[in-house]
């Protein structure tokens, strides 16, 4: 299986959606989808473009999108978040991305994450390294919390996730500083390219972090679940780091 070809297709699709978005963003209408969860007409337009483009190129594959659900396939599965960080998009904060992952036999094997505002294109294929705008990227070697910058999100959709996150953060008094940017896919990529040392959040979905997880692993990072919940693909409870910060973060999340 040619994972690099899937990565390159993911990147082409993400860029096409980003270009469409930059042209039409001002016309997007916003709707409440669920508690603490918004969707825009731009999410739907991006997802339609991504599904059509990816399945036309790979008719044997399936498709799982945040907004329109699943199309079964016979080979791999495209896992797409048409805008990860929709709330930022709605508030015109520049932390939102198009995230396209490709899963094969249950494993995330290729992905691309594109920020249409900054023009950052992150991509990776299993075994072939991770790249930002064509240049190889790597995680930091920071292992001392006193020098670490850690991204996180509160897990706003479930009160129990929110409370557990707050309890965990209260144990992280040694961490130099925290950032909460509001796009899990983008934040995994920031760890991958060495701008952050770790990221954690509960209650995500595989489309939020699928591409980010491949990119981070290929950049030398570690992606797991929270302690005692290793199956993060199912639980959506994610701990992602440069690897060196994993023991400290794991202990604090316990
Ligand atoms: C959201 C972002 C955000 C995270 C939420 C996700 P969306 O994705 O990843 O960082 O805190 O849990 O749902 O809804 O903008 O695609």
Boltz pocket constraint, residues with backbone or C-beta under 6 A from the ligand:
constraints:
  - pocket:
      binder: B
      contacts: [[A, 38], [A, 66], [A, 81], [A, 83], [A, 84], [A, 85], [A, 86], [A, 87], [A, 153], [A, 154], [A, 155], [A, 181], [A, 182], [A, 183], [A, 184], [A, 185], [A, 201], [A, 202], [A, 203], [A, 204], [A, 208]]
      max_distance: 6.0
